[in-house]
Amino acid sequence: MLAAHLAYQLLDLLIAALALWPCIRLADSRPARALGRRLPRLLGTPLRRRLLLGTALYVAVLLALLVATNSAAFDTLLARLRASDRWQRAFSLSSFVALGAAWLGGTLLLPLVALWTAWRTPAATPLARLRRRRDRTLATAFAAALFALFGYACFLEPNRLVVERARVEVADWPAERPPLRIVLFSDLQSAYLGARERRVPELIAALEPDLIVIAGDLVAQSFDETTSLEQARWVLSRLAAPLGVYVVNGDVDNVVANGIEAIVEGMPVTLLDNESVVLPCEPPIELLGIDPPRRARMATALAQPAKAELRLGLVHRPRHWAELSAAGCALVMAGHTHGGQVVVPGFGPPVTFEIVPRHVAAGGLHRMSETTQLYVTRGVGREGGFAPQIRILCPPEITLIELHGSASATH
């Protein structure tokens, strides 16, 4: 499984090299050299020209994706693509390849080009040797910074699994009763069973939840489904809560044969396939789990009359909060976005592949209407396949939701 995971990244690296090479050639072209002579401080050496053009390519790809995926046209396109699984998969694949190539090209190839250029440039005069010394210092600092970013984003931040806590007040839970403790997690989808995945059952058990809910995407896209399936089942087999453990289907759980049904078969977990269950607590709570691609079944489930005063909703994509709200769910729990995996301070995640507002897709608790709150978890793992295997200022999470009665509610 790890070899398959690395194969995706090697293909991204090859694509990055093919994209970066023309830019490097352009940096050595006659127009670029002429421009360098006019702006000697900015483009005075081949190294600086290459750095500038390579960085421009890297930023241009990211900005293009940012603009495209946060536009009304993108939402319309996605709505059309959802009618065809083949086109939707192709669109997602191309987006992840572009992001993966931009990431590896910017953090690995570009600094290597900078070091190679700086250390192989001849210098015949004292002035040229001075420029070469400055270029070597610049290239070394540039490479060190990007290599450090690569290491942090690929190995440190993704393994900094944290526990987030959220207090949720609802009208139909008695204010005098102790809070109901719900553990929510999602998007386990990791390439192999590592230390982060092994910590998931430990952290959950330490939280002593009354209820565990999982918002889908338990497996990762890979050339080999065996290890991904084993990893998901290893985690599920170690979960337990007095009111039960419940899961809904995600986007990529169908990469294994027979999909989510095969993942949960024989596990101490209940799959909510467009259906609800009344939890054996006092007062009773109805938990409604939906799988939107099965539209007819979802419509039937949402149309059913409530079985308890308090209804909670569970779904993979947060965009479906409105349907669950219309069905009377006071709290909707979702995943899917991974918090964007990369967060820019003061801006949020540049790319979320979701139609809810960016600050909602970034994760956490949000009041979406007078009657419904939405919690979006950042997830445990990272997107698989060709997507960048990174997290920056967006650590993986397990969430403890404490359901309190509203002090202003009357019963």
C-alpha positions in Angstrom: 0.0 0.0 0.0 2.8 2.4 0.9 4.5 1.6 -2.5 1.2 2.4 -4.3 0.9 5.6 -2.3 4.4 6.6 -3.4 3.7 5.7 -7.0 1.0 8.4 -7.1 3.5 11.0 -5.8 6.2 10.0 -8.2 3.8 10.5 -11.1 2.9 13.9 -9.7 6.7 14.7 -9.5 7.1 13.7 -13.2 4.3 15.9 -14.2 5.8 18.8 -12.2 9.1 18.3 -13.9 7.4 18.4 -17.3 5.6 21.6 -16.4 8.7 23.3 -14.8 11.1 22.5 -17.6 9.6 24.9 -20.2 9.6 27.6 -17.6 13.3 27.1 -16.8 14.1 27.2 -20.5 12.1 30.4 -20.8 14.1 31.9 -18.0 17.3 31.3 -20.1 15.7 32.7 -23.3 16.9 35.9 -25.0 13.9 38.0 -23.9 14.4 37.0 -20.3 18.1 37.8 -20.4 17.3 41.2 -22.0 14.8 41.9 -19.2 17.4 40.8 -16.7 19.8 43.4 -18.0 17.2 46.1 -17.6 16.3 45.0 -14.1 19.6 43.7 -12.7 18.6 43.5 -9.1 15.5 41.5 -9.8 16.5 39.3 -12.8 20.2 39.9 -13.0 21.3 36.2 -12.8 20.0 33.0 -14.3 19.3 31.8 -10.8 17.0 34.7 -10.0 15.2 34.4 -13.4 14.6 30.7 -12.8 13.4 31.3 -9.3 11.0 34.1 -10.4 9.5 32.2 -13.3 9.3 28.9 -11.4 7.6 30.6 -8.5 5.3 32.4 -10.8 4.2 29.1 -12.4 3.6 27.6 -8.9 1.6 30.5 -7.7 -0.3 30.8 -11.0 -1.5 27.2 -10.8 -2.7 27.6 -7.2 -4.4 30.9 -7.9 -6.2 29.4 -11.0 -7.5 26.6 -8.9 -8.5 29.0 -6.1 -10.5 31.2 -8.5 -12.0 28.3 -10.3 -13.1 26.3 -7.3 -14.7 29.3 -5.5 -16.8 30.5 -8.4 -20.5 30.1 -9.3 -19.4 28.6 -12.6 -17.6 25.9 -10.7 -20.7 25.1 -8.7 -22.8 24.9 -11.9 -20.2 22.6 -13.5 -20.2 20.3 -10.5 -23.9 20.1 -10.5 -23.8 18.9 -14.1 -20.9 16.5 -13.5 -22.8 14.9 -10.6 -25.1 13.4 -13.2 -22.1 11.5 -14.6 -19.7 9.7 -12.2 -17.2 9.3 -15.0 -16.9 13.0 -15.7 -16.9 13.9 -12.0 -14.0 11.4 -11.3 -12.1 12.9 -14.3 -12.6 16.4 -13.0 -11.5 15.5 -9.5 -8.5 13.6 -10.8 -7.3 16.5 -13.0 -7.7 19.0 -10.0 -5.7 16.7 -7.7 -3.0 16.2 -10.3 -2.6 19.9 -10.8 -2.4 20.6 -7.0 0.0 17.7 -6.5 2.3 18.8 -9.3 2.2 22.4 -8.1 3.1 21.3 -4.6 6.0 19.0 -5.5 7.3 21.3 -8.2 7.3 24.3 -5.8 8.7 22.6 -2.7 11.1 20.0 -4.2 12.0 20.7 -7.8 12.3 24.4 -7.8 14.7 24.5 -4.8 16.8 21.8 -6.4 17.0 23.8 -9.6 18.1 26.8 -7.5 20.8 24.9 -5.8 22.1 23.4 -9.1 22.2 26.7 -10.8 23.9 28.5 -7.9 26.6 25.9 -7.4 27.5 25.2 -11.0 27.6 28.8 -12.3 31.2 29.7 -13.4 32.7 33.0 -12.2 35.7 34.5 -14.0 35.8 37.9 -12.4 35.7 39.2 -8.8 32.3 40.8 -9.5 31.0 37.5 -10.9 32.3 35.6 -7.9 30.6 38.1 -5.6 27.3 37.6 -7.4 27.8 33.8 -7.3 28.4 33.9 -3.5 25.2 35.9 -3.1 23.2 33.6 -5.3 24.5 30.5 -3.4 23.4 32.1 -0.1 20.0 32.9 -1.6 19.6 29.4 -3.1 20.6 27.7 0.1 18.2 29.8 2.2 15.4 29.3 -0.4 15.9 25.6 -0.5 16.2 25.2 3.3 12.9 27.1 3.8 11.0 25.0 1.2 12.4 21.7 2.3 11.4 22.6 5.9 7.9 23.5 4.7 7.8 20.1 2.8 8.8 18.2 5.9 6.4 20.0 8.2 3.4 19.7 5.8 4.0 16.1 4.9 5.1 14.5 8.2 4.6 16.7 11.2 1.2 18.5 10.8 -0.7 15.4 9.4 0.3 13.4 12.5 -0.7 16.1 15.0 -4.0 14.5 15.8 -6.0 16.8 18.1 -9.3 16.6 20.0 -11.6 19.5 19.4 -14.5 20.2 21.8 -17.8 21.8 20.9 -20.7 22.8 23.2 -24.0 22.5 21.4 -27.2 23.8 22.9 -30.5 22.4 21.6 -34.1 23.1 22.8 -35.2 19.5 23.0 -32.6 18.2 25.5 -33.5 19.0 29.2 -31.3 21.7 30.6 -31.1 19.9 33.9 -29.7 16.7 32.4 -26.0 16.0 32.0 -24.8 16.7 28.5 -24.8 13.9 25.9 -21.2 13.2 24.8 -20.9 12.5 21.1 -17.6 11.7 19.4 -17.5 12.6 15.7 -14.8 11.8 13.2 -14.5 11.4 9.5 -12.2 10.9 6.5 -9.8 8.3 8.0 -8.6 7.7 4.5 -4.9 7.2 5.0 -2.5 5.3 2.7 -1.4 2.8 5.4 -2.0 1.9 9.0 0.3 4.3 10.9 0.7 5.8 14.3 -2.0 8.4 13.7 -4.6 5.8 12.8 -3.7 3.7 15.8 -4.3 6.6 18.1 -7.9 7.1 17.0 -9.4 4.3 19.1 -7.2 5.3 22.1 -8.3 9.0 22.0 -11.9 8.1 21.5 -11.9 5.6 24.4 -10.3 8.3 26.7 -13.2 10.7 25.9 -15.7 8.2 27.2 -18.4 9.1 24.7 -22.1 8.1 24.9 -22.3 7.9 21.1 -19.8 7.6 18.2 -20.7 8.9 14.7 -18.5 8.6 11.6 -19.2 10.8 8.6 -17.8 8.5 5.9 -14.6 8.1 3.8 -13.0 5.4 5.8 -10.6 4.2 3.1 -8.1 5.8 0.7 -7.9 5.8 -3.0 -5.0 3.5 -4.0 -3.8 1.0 -6.6 -4.4 -1.6 -4.0 -7.5 -1.7 -1.8 -6.4 -4.5 0.6 -4.4 -2.5 3.1 -6.9 0.4 3.0 -9.7 -1.9 3.9 -7.8 -3.6 6.6 -6.8 -0.3 8.1 -10.5 0.9 8.3 -11.6 -2.4 9.8 -8.8 -2.3 12.4 -10.1 1.1 13.6 -13.8 0.2 13.5 -13.2 -3.1 15.5 -11.9 -1.1 18.4 -14.8 1.3 18.8 -17.5 1.1 21.4 -20.0 3.4 23.0 -23.2 2.8 25.2 -25.5 4.2 22.6 -23.7 2.6 19.7 -21.4 3.5 16.8 -23.0 4.7 13.5 -21.5 5.5 10.1 -22.7 6.9 6.8 -21.3 6.3 3.3 -18.6 8.7 2.0 -17.3 9.6 -1.5 -14.4 7.1 -1.8 -15.6 4.2 0.3 -16.7 2.6 -3.0 -13.1 2.1 -4.1 -13.2 -1.3 -2.3 -15.3 -4.1 -3.7 -18.9 -3.8 -2.3 -18.2 -0.4 -0.9 -19.2 0.7 2.6 -21.1 -2.6 3.2 -17.8 -4.6 2.9 -16.0 -2.1 5.2 -18.5 -2.4 8.1 -19.4 -6.1 7.7 -18.9 -7.9 11.0 -17.8 -4.7 12.7 -19.5 -3.3 15.9 -20.8 -0.5 13.7 -24.3 0.3 12.3 -24.5 1.7 8.8 -27.2 4.3 8.4 -28.1 3.9 4.7 -30.8 6.6 4.3 -32.5 5.6 7.5 -32.7 6.6 11.1 -32.5 4.9 14.5 -33.9 6.0 17.9 -31.1 6.0 20.5 -31.9 4.3 23.8 -31.4 7.4 26.0 -33.8 9.5 28.0 -35.2 11.6 26.4 -34.9 9.5 23.2 -33.0 11.0 20.2 -33.4 10.1 16.5 -30.2 9.9 14.5 -30.8 10.2 10.8 -28.0 9.2 8.4 -28.3 9.9 4.6 -26.4 8.9 1.5 -27.3 11.6 -1.1 -26.2 9.7 -4.3 -29.0 7.3 -3.6 -31.5 10.1 -4.2 -34.8 8.1 -4.1 -33.9 6.4 -0.8 -32.7 9.7 0.6 -36.0 11.5 -0.3 -38.0 8.7 1.3 -35.9 8.9 4.5 -36.2 12.6 4.8 -39.9 12.5 4.3 -40.5 10.1 7.2 -42.2 11.7 10.3 -39.9 12.2 13.2 -39.6 9.4 15.7 -38.4 11.6 18.6 -38.6 15.3 19.6 -34.8 15.7 19.0 -33.4 14.8 15.6 -29.7 14.7 14.7 -28.4 14.4 11.2 -25.3 12.6 9.9 -24.0 13.0 6.3 -20.6 13.0 4.6 -20.8 16.4 2.7 -21.8 19.5 4.6 -23.7 20.9 1.6 -26.6 18.6 2.5 -27.3 20.4 5.8 -30.3 22.1 4.4 -32.2 18.9 3.5 -31.5 17.6 7.0 -32.6 20.9 8.5 -35.9 20.7 6.6 -36.3 17.3 8.0 -36.1 18.7 11.5 -32.5 18.0 12.5 -31.3 20.4 15.2 -27.7 19.4 14.7 -26.1 18.1 11.4 -22.6 16.5 11.6 -20.5 16.2 8.5 -16.9 15.8 7.2 -15.5 15.7 3.6 -13.6 18.9 3.4 -10.6 18.0 5.6 -10.7 21.6 6.6 -9.1 22.4 3.2 -5.9 20.7 4.5 -4.2 24.0 4.0 -5.2 27.1 5.8 -3.9 30.6 5.0 -4.0 32.9 8.1 -6.6 35.6 7.7 -8.1 33.9 4.6 -8.9 30.3 5.4 -8.6 27.3 3.1 -7.8 28.3 -0.5 -9.4 25.1 -1.9 -12.3 23.1 -0.3 -14.2 21.5 -3.2 -17.4 22.3 -1.4 -20.2 24.8 -2.0 -20.7 25.9 1.6 -18.9 29.1 2.6 -15.2 28.8 3.1 -15.4 29.5 6.8 -17.9 26.7 7.2 -15.9 24.3 5.1 -12.8 25.1 7.2 -14.5 23.2 10.1 -16.1 23.8 13.4 -19.6 24.6 14.7 -21.8 27.0 12.7 -25.4 28.1 13.1 -26.9 27.7 9.6 -30.5 28.7 10.4 -32.7 29.5 13.4 -33.3 25.8 14.0 -30.1 24.0 12.8 -26.4 24.0 13.7 -23.8 22.3 11.5 -20.5 20.8 12.7 -17.9 20.1 10.1 -14.9 18.0 11.2 -11.5 18.5 9.6 -11.1 14.7 9.5 -8.3 12.3 10.5 -6.5 11.6 7.2 -5.7 13.3 3.9 -7.0 13.0 0.4 -5.5 10.0 -1.4 -4.3 9.4 -4.9 -2.7 12.3 -6.7 -3.7 14.9 -4.2 -1.0 16.6 -2.2 -0.2 14.6 0.9 -0.1 17.6 3.2 -1.7 19.6 6.0 -0.6 23.1 6.8 -2.1 24.9 9.9 -5.0 22.4 9.6 -4.3 19.5 12.0 -6.4 16.3 11.8 -9.1 16.1 14.5 -11.5 14.0 16.5 -14.4 16.0 17.9 -16.2 15.7 21.2 -19.6 17.3 20.9 -21.4 17.9 24.2 -25.1 18.2 23.7 -26.6 20.5 26.3 -30.2 21.6 26.9 -30.9 25.3 26.1 -31.3 27.3 29.2 -34.0 29.4 27.5 -36.0 26.4 26.3 -39.3 25.5 28.0 -40.4 21.9 28.3 
